[in-house]
């Protein structure tokens, strides 16, 4: 994954028509196999639900790819941590879905949403307002830089979009990337 990100750093940094669904699918598999390579005991169910009507979206694929990869890696981390608790019947699951909805009064185009959902422990209320701050992490020392969500937030903002989060303690979290797709 590191090599791929370094390689992607050499990209043009220009917006280009990109198949969001393929990007999500690719990074979901990449994240999963990357984690499996590090930890053979790691296991999780992957679910996808892609809106075929999206078509190509004008984005910087390397940048949005980084955001998707980061959110998915975080989701796998969350479900893996929860699975270590040995809760009976718990099935670690990460779900990636995309939807396209019209933007009222904007004519052609719409808003693309990418949801990354996990059934981990959720984000404690006391840290919710800090998660997008640089260097903030809940991970043990050496496990996280605390830059993933902060950089992700900035990348999505730079695309004219928003990065949102919904969470329920002990039930899981959904990160939502919203990007305007103006044709």
N, C-alpha and C positions, 0 to 999 in steps of 0.2 A: 504494500500500500504506500509506504514511504517513497519508494522508487517511482511509483505511478504519480504521486503528487508532485515530486520534483520534476518529473517529465512534463506533467500538465502545467507546471509553472512556466515552461518555455513556450506556452501557447500564445496566440496573437493578442489575447486580452480584449478581443473585439466581440461584439454581439453577433451571433449568427443563428439562423433558424435551426433549432435543436428539437429532437424528439424527446420530450420530457419523460414519457413513459419508459422508453428504452434506457434513458439515463438512470432513472430510479431503479429499474430492474437490475441493471448492471452493477450499480453501487450496493444494492442489497446483497447480491451474491458475493461481491468483492469483500464486503464487510464481514459477512458470515464466514467465508473461507479463510479470511485473514485471522479471525478470532479462533477458528478451529485449528489453524496451524500453530497458534501460540498455546492453545489449551485443548488437548484432545478430548477432555471430559465435557467441553462446552457443547450444549445442544439447545436448539430453540426451533419453534415452528415459525415458518415465514409465510405470510399471507400477502397477496397483492390484489388490488382492485383498481384497474386503470381505465380511465375514460377515453375511449377510442376517438371521441369527437375532437380531442384537443389539437391534433395536428402538430405542426412545428411552431415553436415559440422562440421569439427573438431574445436570446440570453447569452451571457458569456458562459459557455458550457463548463469550463474548468472551475469557475467560481461557484456556480450553482451546484456543480458536482461535489465540490468540497463541502458545501452546506449539507447536502443530502447525506453524504458519507458520514459527516460528523454526527448528524442527528440519529442516523441508523446505528452507528457505533455506540452512541450513548444509550440508545434503546436496548441494544443487546447487552450492554454492561448492566443496565438496570434489571433486566429479567434474569441475568446470570446471578447477580447478587441475591435476588429474591429466591432463586432456586436453591441456593446454598442453605436456606433456612429449613429445608426439608418439610415444607408444607404439603400435607397429603393432597394428592389430586391436582397439584399446581402444574400447569403446562406453560412454560415460558413462550410467549408469542409476540412477534413483532410484525406489524401490519403496515404496509405502505400503500397509499391510495392517492389517486389524482382525480380532480373534477374540474370541469370548466363551467363557469356560470357567467351569464351576460352581465355587463355593467350597465345599469340603467342610464339611459340618456347618452351613452357613449358611442352609439352607432355600432360600427363593425368592431369585432374583438370581444374581449371579456376578461374575466379574472381566472387565472389558473391557481388551483389550490393543490398543494402537496401535503398530505398528512402522514406523519410518522407516529404510529401508535404503539405503545408497549403496555403490558400488564404487569409492570414491576411495582415497586412500593409507592410510586408517586413522589412528588416533590413536597417536602415539608413546608407549611405555610410560612414559617419564620425565615426561609431562605428565598422564597419566591421572588421578592423584589430585588434580589442580588444576582440572579442567575445569568443575566446578560452583561454583568460588569466584568471588565478585564481582570484576569487572575483569580476570579472567584471559582473555587471548586469544592465539591463535597467528597471528592475521591481522596484515598490515602496518599500521603507524600510519595512523589515519584510516579503516580498513576495518571495524573491529569495536569495540564498546564493552566487550566482555567481560562484558556483563550478561545476554545472551540465555539461556544455560544456567542461570545462577544464578537468574534470575527464573522460568524454566520449572520448575526444581526446586521452588521455593517454591510455585508455583501448583499443581503436581501433589500436593505434600504437603498443601496446604490442602484438597484434594479427598479426602484420606484415601488417596491413592495413592502410587505410587513411580515415579521416573524412573530407568531403568537404561541401561547402555551395554555393548555387546559390540563389540570391535574386533579386527581382525587387520591388522598393519602390511602395507602394500602391497596389501591385499585389500579393505578397506572397513570400514564401521561400521554398526551397527544401534542406534538409540535406541528404547527400549521404554517407552511410557507404560502404567502399569497403574493402573486405577481400579476400585474396588469399585462394582458396580451393584446396590445393595440395593433391591429393589422394595417 
